[in-house]
Amino acid sequence: MAQQPLVQLATPERPARRHPDWLKVRAPFGAEVHNLKQLVNQLQLHTVCQEAICPNMGECWAHKVATFIILGDICTRGCRYCAVSKGKPEELDWSEPGRVAQAVQAMGLRHAVITSVNRDDQSDGGASIFAETVREIRRLSPECVVELLIPDFEGSEEALGIVLDSEPEILGHNVETVPRLYRTARGGGIYQVSLQLLKRVADSGRPVIPKTGLMLGLGETAEELRDVMADVLECRVQILTLGQYLRPSKWHLPVARYYHPDEFQHWKHVGEEMGFVHVESGPLVRSSYLADRQFESYGRQKSGAGEADS
């Protein structure tokens, strides 16, 4: 029998081991960053800036913007894109809201972002501590803008109501990726539950700005990305952030592709044309990246729209 010729099967292109040049940033340094790290450690707090190895820490802190993780530093879910530790969390610390407020005051923050790990072990998902943190910040730093980035609370309308009652200026919840990739990337998350939460925020009648974010580079298609943007816009989300997914470790999902900065600008324009009030889009953009700028841009856009309508 004649030997059959070997056929080279096509394989998907693998991303380079090193990040592209546009993803390289200088590590934050200087007396101010050092002092702020010391303060956070002294108050036994956790920040996304440090826990998630955020490349923008120095830039945001210089803008008097910081993002705190409350409800501990251990998450009850095992998302394959997130650098936060997974496992069985400790008991809730009811002194944490006061310590966060002390840090906000001591750091002189103009804009504080409060997020958390998932606490599916709690009946309200930790919503009560979110609300108490907002109240404590208001007490010590009444001029500080408060933005919350919340988990899905497993779809609990009651938990969301507790958070809304604290009246943050911005209430965000990230859909993170496209529905097809949820099972692979976002263990425990359900796309429709996230959409429902965002819609409830917009339907609440509260003077709060709904916000969401997506990571690019997990394997989504352009059509899928556009569909998700349309879905969250239908939920009346006002602010959208788009950033590059970066693999925290070998356990986490690999990067399917790196988007060029020009592509992020393209998607920014797409989002603006679709109707988002503000789109923050770039390789190093994260949900809270220069959140003060996002809030101010939103205010300018809404003010301009109001003048045009009058």
N, C-alpha and C positions, 0 to 999 in steps of 0.2 A: 504494500500500500504506500502510495506516495505521501511523503510528509507534508502536512499542510503548513503554508507559510505563517509565521507569527504575525499577529496584528497588534499594533500599539493602541491600547485603549486610551481615549482622552481622559485626563484627570483634571479636576478643578484647580485653578490657579491658587497656589498657596501664598499668603501674605508674607512679605519679607520679615525676617526675625526682628530687625530693628525698626523702630517707628520711623515714618517719613520725617524729613527735616522740619516740616511745619508743625510737628507735634512736640518738638523739643523746647523746653522752657528752663529758665534758670531756677534753681531751688531758692525758695524764699529765705532771706537772711536779714540780719540787722538787729539792732537793739530793740526796736519796737516789736518785731515778730517774736523775738526771744522773750520779752517781757509778757506778751500776750499769752504765749504758750505756758509760761510759769503760772500766770493767773488762772488759766483754765485748769491746770493740773492741781493747783492749790484748792480750788473749789470743787475738785473731784467731778469735773464735767467732761463730756465728750463732744467733739466737734466733727462734722462731716469733713471739714478741712483736713483734719489729721486722720480720722478713721478710714475714710475712703481714698486716702492718698491723693487728694485733689491737687491738680497742677496749678490752680489759680489762687492758692491760699494767700500768698503775699500780696497779690494785686487786690483781692477783695478786702483783706484786713486794712490795707492802706486807704480804702474807700470807706472805712468804718462800717463794713458789712461782715457779718459772720453767721455761720450756720451751726446750730447746736443740735445734737442728737439727745433726745430725752428717752425715758423708759428703759434706761440701761444701754449696754452695748452688745447684747446678745440677741439675735433675731430668731423667732420661732419658725421661720421659713428658710428654704434652701435655694434661693435664686442663684442661677449659675453665672450671673454677671456682676454680682455685688461683692465687695471686699469685706463687708461687715461680718463678724463672727456669727456662726450659727450654733444653736443648741438649746439647752434649757435655761431660760433667764432667771435672774434673782427676783426676790420680792420687790414690789414697787417702792420707790423712795419718795415719800410725800414732802421731803424737804428740798427735793430737786428743783421745783419751780422757783423757789426763793433764791437758790444759788444761781440759777440761770439769770434771774433778774439782777442779781448783784454783779454778775459778769458783764451784762449788757450796760449797766450803769458805769462800772469801772472802766470799761473799754470805750465808753463814749459813743456807742453805736448809733448810727442814724437809721439803720435798717437791720432788724434781727430776723433771721429765718430759723424756725423751729421745726425739726423733723423728728422721726423716731424709727426705731426698728419695729417690726411687726410684733405685736403682743397678743397673739391669738389665744393665749392662756388666760386673758382677762375678759370678763363679761362685756366690758365696753371698749375693749381693744386699747385701753389707755386714754380714751377721749377726755376723761375727767382731769388728768394731769396736763394734757394739752391746754384745756380751758384755764386751769389754775395758773399755768405758766404765763399765758397772755395777761391775766389779771395782775400778776405780780410785776410783770414788765411795765404795764400801764401805771402801776403805783409808784415805781421808782424812776421810770423814764417815760413820762407821758408823751413826749415829742417823738419817740422812736416808732417808726413804722414796723408793724409786726406781720410777718408772712408765715403761714403754716404750710408745711408739705406733709400731708397725712397719708397713712396707709388706707386700705379699703375698708377697714373695720368689718370685714366679712359681709359687707352689704347692710350693716345695721343702720337704719334710719335714725334710731334713737341716739346712737353714738355720734353720728354726724350732727344732730341737733345740739348736743352738748357743746361741741366745738363751735358751731355757728353762733351760739348764745354768747360766746366770749368776744365776738365781733372783731376778728382780725381784718386788716385791710385787704390781704390777699389769701386765698385758700387754694392751694395746689394739691393735685394728686396726679402722679405720673402714670400714663398708660405704658410707657417704657418701650414697647415694641409692637409689632403687628400681630394679629390674632393667631396666625399660623405658627408663630414661634413661641407662643405662651407656654405650651406644655414642655418644650425644651428648655426655655430660658427662665420662666417665671413660675417656679413651683408654688402651688397654692393660690396663684392669682387667676382671676377669671376676667376676660376682656369685657364682657357685658356688665359685670359688677362695677368695674372701673368707670365705664361710660355712665351707668346709672348714678353713681356718686357725683360725677361732674354735673350731670343734668340737675340733680337735686340741689346742688350749690346754686346754680343759676336760677332755679325755680323758687328758691327760698324767699326771695324778695328782700334779702339783706343787702346792704351796701358793701358787698364784698366782691373782689375780682377773681373769677375762676381762672385757673392756670393749669397747664399740663406740660409734659416733656417726653421726648422720644430719644432713644439712642440709635444711631445709624451704624451699620457695619456688622450686624448680627446675621445677615443673610436675607434681609427684606428686598423686595423688588420695588421699582419706582411706582408701579401701579398700586401695590399694597400700601406704600407710604402715603400716597395721595388719598387712598380710601380712608386710612386712619385719620388723616388731617380733616377730611370731610366729616367723619363721624364725630370727632370732638368739637368741630365747629358747629355741628347741628345741636350739640349740647350747650352751645353758647359760651364756649371757652374763649377768653379774651387774649390771653398771653400764651404763646407756644415757645418752648425751647427745643433746639435740635443740636445734638452734640455727637462726637465720635465715641463709639464704644472702645474701651481699652481693656485688655485682658489683665486682671489683677494677679493671676497665678496660673500654673499649669492645670489646676483643678477646674478653673473657670472655662467657659466656652471660648474657643479661639475666635479671633477677628476674621470674619469672612472677607471683609474688604475695607480698605482705608479710603475715605472720601476726601477729595481735594478741596481746599478752601473755596475754589470757584464753584464747586458743586453745592457747598453749604450756602453760598450766596444765591445760587439758583433756587434752592428750596426756600430761602427767606423770601424771595420775590414771589414764588408760587403761593406761599402762605399769606402774604400781604394781599395778593390779588384775590385769593379765596375769601378774605374778609377778616382775618385775625387783626386785632388792634395793634399788637406788637409781636414780632417774631425775633427771637434771639437765636442766631444760627452760626455755628462755627465749630471747628474741630475740638477746641478745648472748652466749649460751652457746657456748663452743667446747670441743673435747675436753678441754683441760687447764684450763678455767676453774675457778679455786679448787679444783684437784684435791685439795688437802688436805682440804677440806670433804667432797668426794665419798668419799674414803677413810675419814674418820672416821664419816660417816653410815653407810657400809657396815658398819663395825665395830659400830656401835650396833645396827643392824638385825639383823645376824647374832647378836649377843650376846642381844638380846631374844628372837629366835626360839629360840635354844638354851635360854634360861630357860623359855620357854613350853612347850617340848617335854619338859623334865625333870620 
